[in-house]
Amino acid sequence: MTKTPRRIDREKECLTDNEIQKIHSYLDVRKERYKGENTRDRLIFMLGLNCGLRKSEIAKLNWEDIDFNERKLKILEAKGGKERIVYYSQDLEKIILSYKKLSGNSSGALVRGSFGKRITSCPMQRIVRRMYVESGIYRGGLTIHSLLHTYAENLRKNGVDLKVIKTLLGHSSLPTTDRYLHVSSEDLKKETYD
């Protein structure tokens, strides 16, 4: 007798390059409800997309965890209670510095809510969902965690070694990392005909 699985995992969604561009374009023109809202939201988006940070890691990130000289973030309470280092791009550095100027903060919580207090995971999820919906890219299964899947998938597509991806994501095993990687029909076609 075959057992049925207790639960069926939803397919993990990744963002396409076109969808990422639509979100950037949307944030370029969106009317802000308060000063710096679009820059803050772009910062959240880019920390997930370009650094692979989980929403809890973004929420716990402090200004003191940023090394501007080496362009790296120290994630003190990463998944599993471990610490890890993540490097960031010049583009993300520009967003961080712009946010710093707009918010007037340079200590304590990096990302803050509309009332100036440390943002938490639930509002962050709503912020990202709003970006998806209002930019016109929303579809079922697309969450803030999709940014992490997109980050991992982009690393894989760029030929980054699986062990390096595992370390960047803060995983302790390769099977865990494997859940973040997606083989598409385009990948199969490329490998077959190249």
Secondary structure, 3 states (H helix, E strand, C coil): CCCCCCCCCCCCCCCCHHHHHHHHHHHHHCCCCCCCHHHHHHHHHHHHHHHCCCHHHHHHCEHHHEECCCCEEEECCCHHHCCEEEECCHHHHHHHHHHHHHHCCCCCECCECCCCCECCHHHHHHHHHHHHHHHCCCCCCCCCHHHHHHHHHHHHHCCCCHHHHHHHHCCCCHHHHHCCCCCCHHHHHHHHHC
